[in-house]
Amino acid sequence: MKNAATWADASAIALSGLCLLHCLALPLLASLLPLLGAWSEAEWVHGLFVALALPVTCYALWRTHRRQALPGSMWLLAGGGLSLLAAGALGWPLAKAETGLTVAGSLMLAGTHLWNALRRRHGHG
């Protein structure tokens, strides 16, 4: 019975938090839509994301690699993801491919970081 009460309390807190988020955050986000729309079209935003992703990815992988060597496939996945992000930001090879390249690169980087986190959690690095 104690676990059920704990679960109910946690659920109620989570629902209250969602309600608060809905009531406070959605009007704020709605007011930012014009700005977010302008940023989505700004070319400098894509370059900024690549410029941020590169050092963060390198640092995260390097810290793990210092303890135990990461597999080459993890480095290739990260490099591929960063390369696709950069290609999307530069509009290479085609500007029409920007979204696909950026999404694929982002997913590859997210997969790399998830893989890295799971390795650390299970004591492999």
N, C-alpha and C positions, 0 to 999 in steps of 0.2 A: 504494500500500500504506500510505503514511503517513496518508492521509485515513481509511482503514478503521480503522487503529489508534486514531486520534484519536476517531473515531465510537464505537468499541468502549469506549474509556476513558470517554467522556462518558456513554454508555449505562449502563455499570456504576456510575458515580457516581450517576446519576439513579436507578437501581434501588435502590442502597444507601440513598439519601436517602428514597425512598418506603417502603422497609422500616423505616427508623428512624422516619419519620413515623407509619407504621401502628402500630408497637410503642409509641411514646411518646404520640402525640396521641390515638389513639382511646380509650384508657382515661380520659384526662383529659376528653375531650369527653363520654364516656358519664357520667362523674361530674357533669358540668355540666348534663345534660339536665333535671333538675327545675327548675333555675334558669332555663334557657333557655325551658322551657315556661311558667313563671310570667311571664317577661318578654314572651313572645309575646302574652300576654293583657293585659298592662299597657298602658293607654291612653297613659301618659306616654312610652313608648318611641317611639310613632309621632310624637308631637310633637317629641321629641328629634331624630329622624332628619330631620324637615322643617327644624328649627332649624339643624341642621348642614349640610344640603344647600343651603339658600338662600345662605349666605355663600360656601361653597366654589364653587358654580356661578357666582355673580356674580363672584367674584375671578378664577376661571380664564378666564372669557369676557372680562372687562374687560382682563386682561393681554394677551390676544391682540388684542383690539379696539384697544388703544392703538397697536399697530404697524401694523395694517391693518384697516379696518372689516370687521366680520363681516356676512354677509348677514342680512337681516331674518328670513329663514326659520329661521336658527339660533337667534336670540333668541326667536322664536315657539315653536320646539320646546322650548327650555329653560323658557320661561314656562309652556307647557302642561304639561310634566312636573312642574314645581314646583306648579302649581295642582292637578293630579290627586293629587299626594302630600298636599297640604294638605287637599283634599276627603276623601281616604281617612282621614286622621288625625282629621278633625273628624266623620266619619261622615255627610257630606253628599253627595248628597241622601238617601241611604238607608244605614243601617248595614250592610245586607246587601251593598252594593256596595263595601265597604271594601277587600277583597282585590283585586278587579279594578281599582279605581281606583289603588291603591298599586302594583300590578304594572305597569300601563300607564304610570304616571308614572315609575317607576323605569327602565323600558325607554326611555322618551323621554329621560330625563336621561342615561342611559348612552350612547344614540345621539348625543346632543348632544356629550358629552365625547369620544367616539370621533371624530366628525366634526371637532371642534376640534383634536384631536391629529393627525389625518391632514392637516389644513390646515397646521398648523405644520411637520410633517415634510416636506411637499412645498413649503414656502416660500411658502404663500399667506397667511401671517399671522403 
